[in-house]
Amino acid sequence: MKWLRMTLDDAGLPHLSPSTATLVLLLLGVLVGSLTYELTKVFTLSLAVAIGAIGSLLEALNSRAKSRRETVAALWPEILDSLISAMSSGSSIAESILALADDCPVLLRPHFEAFKDDIDSGIELSKSLKRLKARLGHVHADRLIELLSLVDDLGGIGLIDSLRSQVQLVRQEVAFKGEISSKLGWITGTAKFAVGAPWLLVAM
């Protein structure tokens, strides 16, 4: 369940609970299996197709989560640079984040607009930050929001320096993961083909 919760968050589906997602997957698997049985009258084949359908859906969800993680990671330095610029000019934490509702990349804008709505509706900053963290569902967002929450609760100096360190760390991670992904991508593709080929033969 923990893996599914993290995958749903990374895929941009924080509103969907693991139990609901599991139920949907099982229902779709049963539906596909039942349809296969109606067509073939072979129970073992229907069961295999149902399991394969569930596996395919999980793989699609995982691929969406991975793609979104990579996209958000590539955009995150821009978010941090905007926060550094705003805070350097004297803006508070809340004001700096609120400005992102208009200036951040389009992919992430709805999350910051929702944060703005939370603040406008009177929700305190700490709770609004937690909700923003859940909506973003990304490790870089987790680091940033934990840092901002700590500063908001306890105060402190060196926030801008910490943000600059995060920018450097994120850029290094993105570059490193890009190199690893390009080297291992063909291996992963070959492995997926090897898994899918027997199912293709069964279908034929």
C-alpha positions in Angstrom: 0.0 0.0 0.0 2.9 2.4 0.7 4.3 1.9 -2.8 0.9 2.5 -4.3 0.3 5.6 -2.2 3.7 7.0 -3.3 3.0 6.1 -6.9 -0.4 7.7 -6.9 1.1 10.9 -5.4 3.9 11.0 -8.0 1.4 10.4 -10.8 -0.6 13.5 -9.7 -3.4 11.5 -8.1 -3.2 12.4 -4.4 -7.0 12.5 -4.1 -7.2 8.8 -5.0 -6.8 6.5 -2.1 -4.8 3.2 -2.4 -7.9 1.2 -1.4 -9.9 2.9 -4.2 -7.2 2.4 -6.7 -6.8 -1.3 -5.8 -10.6 -1.8 -6.1 -10.6 -0.1 -9.5 -7.7 -2.3 -10.7 -9.4 -5.5 -9.5 -12.7 -4.6 -11.1 -11.1 -3.8 -14.4 -9.1 -7.1 -14.2 -12.3 -9.0 -13.5 -14.1 -7.2 -16.3 -11.3 -8.1 -18.8 -11.1 -11.7 -17.5 -14.9 -12.1 -17.8 -14.9 -10.7 -21.3 -12.1 -13.1 -22.3 -14.0 -16.1 -20.8 -17.1 -15.2 -22.8 -15.1 -15.2 -26.0 -12.9 -18.2 -25.3 -14.6 -20.3 -22.6 -11.1 -21.1 -21.3 -10.8 -20.3 -17.6 -7.0 -20.4 -17.2 -6.6 -18.1 -20.2 -9.1 -15.7 -18.8 -7.4 -15.7 -15.5 -4.0 -15.1 -17.1 -5.4 -12.2 -19.2 -7.0 -10.7 -16.1 -3.7 -10.8 -14.3 -1.9 -9.4 -17.3 -4.5 -6.5 -17.5 -3.9 -5.6 -13.9 -0.1 -5.7 -14.4 -0.4 -3.5 -17.5 -2.5 -1.0 -15.6 0.0 -0.9 -12.8 2.9 -0.5 -15.3 1.0 2.4 -17.0 0.5 4.1 -13.6 4.1 3.6 -12.7 5.2 5.0 -16.1 3.0 8.1 -15.6 4.5 8.6 -12.1 8.0 8.2 -13.4 7.4 10.6 -16.3 5.8 13.2 -14.0 8.7 12.9 -11.5 11.2 13.6 -14.3 9.2 16.5 -15.6 8.7 18.1 -12.2 12.4 17.6 -11.4 13.4 19.4 -14.6 11.1 22.3 -13.7 12.0 22.5 -10.0 15.2 24.7 -10.4 12.9 27.3 -12.0 10.6 27.2 -8.9 13.5 27.5 -6.5 15.0 30.4 -8.5 11.7 32.3 -8.4 11.5 31.8 -4.6 15.1 32.9 -4.1 14.4 36.0 -6.2 11.2 36.9 -4.3 12.7 36.3 -0.8 15.8 38.3 -1.7 13.6 41.2 -2.4 12.0 41.0 1.0 8.9 38.9 0.4 7.7 36.5 3.1 7.4 32.8 2.6 3.7 32.9 1.9 4.0 35.9 -0.5 6.9 34.2 -2.4 4.8 31.0 -2.8 1.7 32.9 -3.7 3.6 34.6 -6.5 4.2 31.2 -8.1 0.5 30.9 -8.8 1.0 33.4 -11.7 4.7 32.9 -12.6 5.5 29.2 -12.3 5.5 26.6 -15.2 2.0 25.7 -16.5 2.3 22.1 -15.4 2.7 23.1 -11.7 0.5 26.2 -11.7 -2.8 24.5 -10.6 -1.0 23.3 -7.4 0.1 26.7 -6.5 -3.3 28.2 -7.4 -4.8 25.7 -5.0 -2.3 26.9 -2.3 -3.5 30.4 -3.0 -7.1 29.4 -2.6 -6.2 27.7 0.7 -4.5 30.9 2.1 -7.4 33.1 0.8 -9.9 30.9 2.5 -8.2 31.4 5.9 -6.3 28.1 6.2 -3.1 28.6 8.2 0.3 28.6 6.4 1.5 25.3 8.0 -1.6 23.4 6.9 -1.6 25.0 3.5 2.0 23.9 3.0 1.2 20.3 4.0 -1.6 20.2 1.5 0.6 21.7 -1.2 3.2 19.0 -0.4 0.6 16.3 -0.9 -0.6 17.8 -4.2 2.9 18.1 -5.7 3.9 14.6 -4.6 7.6 14.9 -5.4 10.8 14.5 -3.4 12.1 17.9 -4.3 8.8 19.5 -3.2 9.0 17.5 0.0 12.5 18.9 0.8 11.5 22.5 0.0 8.2 22.4 2.0 9.8 20.7 5.0 12.5 23.5 5.0 9.9 26.2 4.7 7.7 24.7 7.4 10.7 24.5 9.7 11.6 28.1 9.1 7.9 29.2 9.5 7.7 27.3 12.9 11.1 28.1 14.4 12.4 31.0 12.4 16.1 31.1 11.4 18.6 32.5 9.1 20.3 31.1 6.0 17.1 30.2 4.2 18.2 31.7 0.9 21.5 29.9 1.1 19.7 26.7 1.8 17.5 27.3 -1.3 20.6 27.9 -3.4 22.1 24.7 -2.2 18.8 22.9 -3.1 19.0 24.4 -6.6 22.5 23.1 -7.1 21.5 19.6 -5.7 18.5 19.4 -8.0 20.4 20.2 -11.1 23.1 17.7 -10.2 20.4 15.0 -9.6 18.6 15.7 -12.9 21.8 15.5 -14.9 22.9 12.3 -13.2 19.5 10.6 -13.5 19.4 11.7 -17.2 22.7 9.9 -17.9 21.6 6.8 -16.0 18.2 6.7 -17.8 19.8 7.0 -21.2 22.2 4.2 -20.5 19.6 1.8 -19.0 16.6 2.7 -21.1 17.3 0.1 -23.8 17.7 -2.6 -21.1 14.4 -1.8 -19.5 12.7 -1.7 -22.9 14.1 -5.1 -23.8 13.0 -6.6 -20.5 9.5 -5.3 -21.0 9.4 -6.7 -24.5 10.5 -10.1 -23.1 7.7 -10.0 -20.6 5.1 -9.0 -23.1 6.1 -11.4 -25.9 4.6 -14.6 -24.4 1.3 -12.8 -23.8 1.3 -11.7 -27.5 1.9 -15.3 -28.5 -1.0 -16.4 -26.2 -3.3 -13.8 -27.8 -2.4 -15.0 -31.3 
